[in-house]
Amino acid sequence: MSPHEDDTRQRAYTERLIQIQRTRWKRMLDVQAPYRWNLRRLRPGFTLELGCGIGRNLANLGGHAVGLDHNPCSVEEARRAGFQAFTPAQFLQSGFARPHAFDALLLSHVAEHMRREELLDLLRDHLDYLRPGGLVIMETPQERGFRSDPTHVEYMDLSFLRGVADELGLRCVRDYSFPLPRLFGRVFVYNQFVSVSRKP
């Protein structure tokens, strides 16, 4: 296990996610509204989220999703919030671990926590659960967001993500910057790359 992977498995990482989500200004404003809109407009259908954390995107998907995370503390928090979430071992024992069970795979702010080969392995391990024609959605932070988390390992821009998708034989649907134009990624923590591909 690499040191960065170990960091994201710990209770401290889950506590950090909870603290970020419960920041006062984030509770006062619906800061997830644009990201929720962006995700839903892609019409992902029944989604398997790889690296679901404490369930932010499971909520954005209206619960029409299953979450998978290697941090058992984060899985516990997501379940406490009412979502279907599993560790990898639990997922394999669930009724969801079957071919073509999902309409989409979502990796939101997960890929940058690993190296390219690890990302490829993760996707290969789960592509069989995605139906033919299903979507693979990858979201990663831009420069300012990448620097904001010490557990980030490899910076992955749109060309990087497209290269990964191409290597896996996925077809490009759309690649873009969100919520602001690409220029803002150097100063705005929450600007992200969004790469959408389709399984043949």
C-alpha positions as CSV (number, residue, x, y, z in Angstrom):
1,M,0.0,0.0,0.0
2,S,1.4,3.4,-1.0
3,P,1.6,6.2,1.7
4,H,-0.9,8.4,-0.1
5,E,-3.4,5.5,-0.3
6,D,-2.9,4.8,3.4
7,D,-3.7,8.5,4.2
8,T,-7.1,8.4,2.5
9,R,-8.0,5.1,4.4
10,Q,-7.8,6.7,7.8
11,R,-10.5,8.0,10.2
12,A,-8.7,11.4,10.1
13,Y,-9.4,11.7,6.4
14,T,-13.1,11.0,7.0
15,E,-13.1,13.6,9.7
16,R,-11.6,16.1,7.3
17,L,-14.3,15.5,4.7
18,I,-17.0,15.9,7.4
19,Q,-15.4,19.2,8.6
20,I,-15.2,20.6,5.1
21,Q,-18.8,19.7,4.4
22,R,-20.0,21.2,7.6
23,T,-18.2,24.6,7.2
24,R,-20.7,27.3,8.2
25,W,-20.8,29.1,4.9
26,K,-21.4,25.8,3.1
27,R,-24.3,25.0,5.4
28,M,-25.8,28.5,4.8
29,L,-25.5,28.3,1.0
30,D,-26.4,25.5,-1.3
31,V,-22.8,25.3,-2.7
32,Q,-23.5,21.9,-4.3
33,A,-26.3,23.3,-6.5
34,P,-24.2,23.9,-9.6
35,Y,-22.3,20.6,-9.3
36,R,-25.5,18.7,-8.7
37,W,-27.0,20.4,-11.8
38,N,-24.0,19.5,-13.8
39,L,-23.9,15.9,-12.8
40,R,-27.7,15.4,-13.3
41,R,-27.6,17.0,-16.8
42,L,-25.3,14.2,-17.9
43,R,-28.2,11.8,-17.2
44,P,-26.0,9.2,-15.7
45,G,-28.8,6.8,-14.6
46,F,-28.0,4.2,-12.0
47,T,-24.5,5.1,-11.0
48,L,-21.6,3.3,-9.3
49,E,-19.4,5.9,-7.6
50,L,-15.9,4.8,-7.1
51,G,-14.5,6.7,-4.1
52,C,-17.8,8.0,-2.7
53,G,-16.3,9.4,0.5
54,I,-19.1,10.4,2.9
55,G,-21.7,10.6,0.2
56,R,-21.7,14.1,-1.3
57,N,-22.4,12.8,-4.8
58,L,-24.6,10.1,-3.7
59,A,-26.8,12.9,-2.4
60,N,-26.3,14.9,-5.7
61,L,-27.6,11.8,-7.6
62,G,-30.7,11.7,-5.5
63,G,-29.7,8.3,-4.0
64,H,-30.0,6.7,-7.4
65,A,-26.5,5.3,-6.9
66,V,-24.2,2.9,-5.1
67,G,-21.0,4.1,-3.4
68,L,-17.7,2.3,-3.1
69,D,-14.8,3.5,-0.9
70,H,-11.7,2.0,0.6
71,N,-12.1,4.0,3.8
72,P,-14.5,2.1,6.1
73,C,-15.1,5.2,8.2
74,S,-16.3,7.1,5.2
75,V,-18.5,4.2,4.1
76,E,-20.0,4.2,7.6
77,E,-20.7,7.9,7.4
78,A,-22.4,7.5,4.0
79,R,-24.6,4.7,5.3
80,R,-25.5,6.8,8.3
81,A,-26.7,9.5,5.9
82,G,-29.0,6.8,4.3
83,F,-27.0,5.9,1.2
84,Q,-26.0,2.5,-0.2
85,A,-22.2,2.4,0.3
86,F,-19.7,-0.4,0.6
87,T,-16.0,-1.1,1.1
88,P,-14.6,-3.1,-1.9
89,A,-15.0,-6.4,0.0
90,Q,-18.6,-5.6,1.0
91,F,-19.4,-4.6,-2.6
92,L,-18.3,-8.0,-3.9
93,Q,-20.7,-9.7,-1.4
94,S,-23.6,-7.4,-2.3
95,G,-26.2,-8.0,-5.0
96,F,-24.8,-5.1,-7.0
97,A,-21.6,-6.8,-8.1
98,R,-22.8,-8.2,-11.3
99,P,-22.1,-7.5,-15.0
100,H,-23.8,-4.5,-16.6
101,A,-25.6,-3.6,-13.4
102,F,-24.9,0.2,-13.7
103,D,-25.6,2.9,-16.3
104,A,-22.6,5.0,-15.2
105,L,-19.3,4.9,-13.3
106,L,-18.4,8.1,-11.5
107,L,-15.0,9.1,-10.2
108,S,-15.3,12.5,-8.7
109,H,-12.1,13.9,-7.2
110,V,-10.6,10.4,-6.8
111,A,-8.2,10.0,-9.7
112,E,-5.8,12.6,-8.4
113,H,-5.2,10.5,-5.3
114,M,-3.4,7.9,-7.3
115,R,-0.9,7.3,-10.1
116,R,-2.0,6.7,-13.7
117,E,-1.5,2.9,-13.6
118,E,-3.5,2.7,-10.4
119,L,-6.3,4.7,-12.1
120,L,-6.2,2.3,-15.1
121,D,-6.4,-0.7,-12.8
122,L,-9.3,0.7,-10.8
123,L,-11.3,1.4,-14.0
124,R,-10.5,-2.0,-15.5
125,D,-11.6,-3.7,-12.3
126,H,-15.0,-2.1,-12.5
127,L,-15.8,-1.6,-16.2
128,D,-17.5,-5.0,-16.3
129,Y,-20.2,-3.6,-13.9
130,L,-21.0,-0.9,-16.5
131,R,-23.5,-1.7,-19.2
132,P,-22.6,-1.3,-22.9
133,G,-23.2,2.3,-23.8
134,G,-22.9,3.4,-20.2
135,L,-21.0,6.5,-19.2
136,V,-17.6,6.9,-17.4
137,I,-17.5,10.3,-15.7
138,M,-14.2,11.5,-14.3
139,E,-13.8,14.8,-12.4
140,T,-10.5,16.2,-11.1
141,P,-9.4,19.5,-9.6
142,Q,-7.5,22.1,-11.5
143,E,-4.3,23.8,-10.3
144,R,-5.6,25.6,-7.2
145,G,-7.7,22.6,-6.1
146,F,-4.9,20.2,-6.6
147,R,-2.7,22.1,-4.3
148,S,-5.4,22.3,-1.6
149,D,-5.1,18.6,-0.5
150,P,-1.8,17.0,0.7
151,T,-3.2,13.6,-0.3
152,H,-3.3,14.5,-4.0
153,V,-0.6,12.6,-5.9
154,E,-0.8,13.2,-9.6
155,Y,-2.2,16.2,-11.5
156,M,-4.7,15.0,-14.1
157,D,-6.0,17.5,-16.7
158,L,-8.3,16.8,-19.6
159,S,-5.6,15.5,-21.9
160,F,-4.5,13.1,-19.2
161,L,-8.0,11.9,-18.5
162,R,-8.7,11.5,-22.2
163,G,-5.5,9.5,-22.6
164,V,-6.7,7.1,-19.8
165,A,-10.1,6.8,-21.4
166,D,-8.6,6.2,-24.9
167,E,-6.3,3.5,-23.5
168,L,-9.4,1.7,-22.1
169,G,-11.2,1.9,-25.5
170,L,-13.8,4.4,-24.2
171,R,-15.4,6.8,-26.7
172,C,-15.3,10.5,-26.0
173,V,-18.6,12.2,-25.2
174,R,-17.4,15.6,-23.8
175,D,-14.5,17.1,-22.0
176,Y,-14.8,20.5,-20.3
177,S,-14.1,22.9,-17.4
178,F,-16.7,23.5,-14.7
179,P,-18.2,25.6,-13.2
180,L,-16.0,28.4,-14.6
181,P,-13.8,28.6,-17.7
182,R,-10.4,27.0,-17.6
183,L,-8.6,30.2,-16.8
184,F,-10.1,30.3,-13.3
185,G,-8.5,27.0,-12.3
186,R,-5.4,28.7,-11.1
187,V,-7.2,30.7,-8.4
188,F,-10.6,29.0,-7.8
189,V,-10.3,25.9,-5.6
190,Y,-13.5,24.3,-6.8
191,N,-13.0,24.6,-10.6
192,Q,-12.7,21.1,-12.0
193,F,-12.1,19.1,-15.2
194,V,-14.9,16.9,-16.3
195,S,-14.3,14.1,-18.8
196,V,-17.2,12.1,-20.0
197,S,-16.8,8.9,-22.0
198,R,-19.0,6.1,-23.2
199,K,-18.3,2.3,-23.0
200,P,-18.7,0.7,-26.5
